[in-house]
Amino acid sequence: MSLVDAIVDIAKKIDPAIGPRYIKSSIPLKKGSEFWRILTLRPKKKFLKMSLPSVQSSETEEGLSAADIDFEYDQKRSRYVLTLVAGDLPKNGALVESLILNSYKQGGSEEEEPLDD
């Protein structure tokens, strides 16, 4: 859960009103009571899936590839899904923060993803 806490801390640096809502299979981060999620975290034993709305960009994908972070782009929901492990955040915290900031700035213009897997 320390990886989840670190992601929440990054999001709170962007806007202190962002907070997690703990659900059985996922942890969406929302601003106050807004419906739109800034991002969704799905913790597993050895990794963390982080899903955030974003326009697909070759620059973003080059940055993620250079950082050796596993990712895919969900065309249907217009969002990146990253697979993070414990060592990814210390090395690539600035990249993750910029992705979260980009998602935050888009402000919910993307389609909502379902909570349950």
Stockholm file with secondary structure:
# STOCKHOLM 1.0

chainA/1-117         MSLVDAIVDIAKKIDPAIGPRYIKSSIPLKKGSEFWRILTLRPKKKFLKMSLPSVQSSETEEGLSAADIDFEYDQKRSRYVLTLVAGDLPKNGALVESLILNSYKQGGSEEEEPLDD
#=GR chainA/1-117 SS CHHHHHHHHHHHHHCTTEEECCCSSCEEEEETTCSSEEEEEEECSSCEEEEEECCCCHHHHHHHHHTTCEEEEETTTTEEEEEECTTHHHHHHHHHHHHHHHHHHHTTCSCCCCSCC
#=GC SS_cons         CHHHHHHHHHHHHHCTTEEECCCSSCEEEEETTCSSEEEEEEECSSCEEEEEECCCCHHHHHHHHHTTCEEEEETTTTEEEEEECTTHHHHHHHHHHHHHHHHHHHTTCSCCCCSCC
//
